[in-house]
Amino acid sequence: MEVNDELQDQTVQATMLLPVCGRAKASRMFPDILRDDEAIRMVDGMDYDFAQIEKSYATEYGSLCCLLRAKRLDERCLAYIQAHPAGAAVNLGSGLDTTFDRVDNGSVHWHNVDLPDAMAFRHQFVPPKERCADIAKSMFDYTWLDEIKTGDGSAFILAGGLFYYFEENRVRELICRIAEYFQSGEVFFDAQSKTAIKMSNRMVRKTGNKGSEMYFYVNDPRKLESWSPKIRRVESVPFFGELRKDKRFKLSTKMTIWGLEKLKMGCLISVQWGAAE
């Protein structure tokens, strides 16, 4: 299927092609870590020249990061769904994400939230599914909160590769509004340090995309505890874990992983509110 010109423009929405390409490539290289068959299907079915992305972004390390982020989000989401079977799951900035296909337990109420044009693009490759509501709104249009179906007042909010593109005050307001709306829940997202954000911006520009600057960074996750009195815990989750010792990776990948962990340049963050488990 052809990718139209509008989505090939240099916009934040255009970056939705980057992670799906990375997940597809890494799934083929490391299926034992995670195999995203839907990502492979989408990339193989797109009439789009991925050459620039492959050259500048979809290196072994870049692709591995896309796959590992998906794996960590899956793990956290599955744990929440198990603990809160009547709760809701919300994928903010869903893009071409395929988490639902991997974590669906046959009863979860899933919600994808993204901008109208991005959602229309998603529907070209990911058709609507049962118990998976697609909400075509900006995440800053807080009326989307009223469309979330939760049986116990709880919600797991997934935000993979999203918050980077917004100033800290907007991310803070969003998380605080979510925590005010739901009785309990968790926002789980990936974050980088200020130094890592600068490096990522240079990497994305190499793909030809100069319209999706990244702004939000987290040097100390503990500071997020002060964002709202509703927040009871902020947890930093290691990104690579034991995989940093994997002997299959190229030397350049191993060195990059070592450097990023040594300098604490990236992690996944869980912001939790409401009653403790």
HELIX and SHEET records of a PDB file:
HELIX    1   1 ASP A    5  GLN A    8  1                                   4    
HELIX    2   2 GLN A   13  MET A   16  5                                   4    
HELIX    3   3 LEU A   17  MET A   29  1                                  13    
HELIX    4   4 ASP A   37  GLY A   45  1                                   9    
HELIX    5   5 ALA A   51  SER A   56  1                                   6    
HELIX    6   6 GLU A   60  ALA A   83  1                                  24    
HELIX    7   7 THR A   99  VAL A  103  1                                   5    
HELIX    8   8 PRO A  116  PHE A  125  1                                  10    
HELIX    9   9 TYR A  142  GLU A  147  5                                   6    
HELIX   10  10 PHE A  163  TYR A  165  5                                   3    
HELIX   11  11 GLU A  168  TYR A  181  1                                  14    
HELIX   12  12 LYS A  194  LYS A  206  1                                  13    
HELIX   13  13 PRO A  221  TRP A  227  5                                   7    
HELIX   14  14 GLY A  241  LYS A  245  5                                   5    
HELIX   15  15 LEU A  251  LYS A  262  1                                  12    
SHEET    1   A 7 CYS A 132  ALA A 136  0                                        
SHEET    2   A 7 HIS A 109  ASP A 114  1                                        
SHEET    3   A 7 ALA A  88  LEU A  92  1                                        
SHEET    4   A 7 SER A 154  ALA A 159  1                                        
SHEET    5   A 7 SER A 184  GLN A 192  1                                        
SHEET    6   A 7 GLY A 266  TRP A 273 -1                                        
SHEET    7   A 7 ILE A 231  VAL A 237 -1                                        
END                                                                             
